[in-house]
C-alpha cells in the first residue's frame, strides 16, 4: 500500500507509522505539528509533509500516488473548556470534511474514532433490562453518588460491554466531533463508492504517550505524578471502569484494517480494546507498584464531562479481521514506565 498517514507524528501515529513501514508499506506522514502538542516543528523531508488537513490544496497535493488514507489527525482529549468547542469542530469535523473532499481517486480510508461516541457504556437493570442512564447530575457527583441509577426505578445497574451497534450518545465536544467525522466518512463512502473503516479506540496507553498536558490520558497523568514523587490522584471512588489498550496493539489494528479495506463494505466500525476491564483505581495501583512509588489516593473529585463506565467488546475486530491484542496491562505498564522507545 502507499499510505497517507494524517497525524502521523502524534502518539498513536508514530506507532502506526513504524508498524506500516515494518510491514513494507510506503508511508507519507501528513502532520500539522500543532503547537499545543508538539514543542518543535521539524523541517519537511521526503515522506513528511507539514500541513493542516483543513488546507484542501495541501491535502489534494499530498494524495499524489496514494491508495489508502489513515486519518488520525485530530484535536484529542475530553473537551477541557467550553472555549475549546470551536477548535474541536474545526480540527476534527471540518478537518475530516476537507480531507474527504480532497481524497480524489483514493477509495480506502481508515478513520480514527473513539469509544466516546457511545457516551456511557452498556447497563442492565434487574427489572428493566438494558437501559440508558441519563446525564450525570452535579448534585449526585458532589455527594459521592457516582454510579448512574436505573432511569425508571433508581435501582443499581450492572455495567457491561458495548458492541458496535449500541446507540450513539456523545457527551462532550470531542465526542460529538469524533462521531461527526464517522458520519461524514460514511456519507463520503456512500457517494463515492469508497470504503471506510472507523476504529473506536479505547483508552490507548504506552511509550510516547503525551505528558503533562490537560489533554493527557490518565495513565500518563499518573506516571508523571509518580515521577515527581507524588501520589497518583484517583477521581471519584476509583471504581470507574475502562479498557486500557496498548498503543502497539492499536497500531496493529490500524495496519490490519488498512490492508483489509479493498474487501470491506462501504462503512464498518470496530471497537478496539484489550478485552480486559480495569478500574481506574486498579490502574493507579498497578502503576504505583510497578514504579515503586507512593500508593494512589482516592480523592472523590470528579469531572463533569466524564462517563462512569465504558468498556467495549472488540470481538468483531478479532473475528472479522483476526486482530489479537498482545499486551496485558502488567506488561504494558512496564513498557510505559520504561524508556520511551518504539
Ligand atoms: C479517554 C481519552 C479520550 C478517548 C477515550 C477512549 C484522554 C484525555 N481521553 O477518555 O480521548 O477517546 O479515552 O475511550 O486521553 N482520572 C483520574 N485522575 C486524573 C485524571 C483522570 O482518576 O488525574 C479519571 C477520570 O475521572 C476518568 C478516568 O480517569 O474516570 C479516565 O480518564 P481519561 O484518561 O481522561 O480518559 P477517558 O475520559 O476515559
Boltz pocket constraint, residues with backbone or C-beta under 6 A from the ligand:
constraints:
  - pocket:
      binder: B
      contacts: [[A, 76], [A, 77], [A, 78], [A, 113], [A, 114], [A, 115], [A, 116], [A, 201], [A, 202], [A, 203], [A, 204], [A, 214], [A, 215], [A, 216], [A, 217], [A, 218], [A, 219], [A, 221], [A, 222], [A, 233], [A, 234], [A, 235], [A, 236], [A, 240], [A, 242], [A, 280], [A, 302], [A, 303], [A, 306], [A, 307], [A, 308]]
      max_distance: 6.0
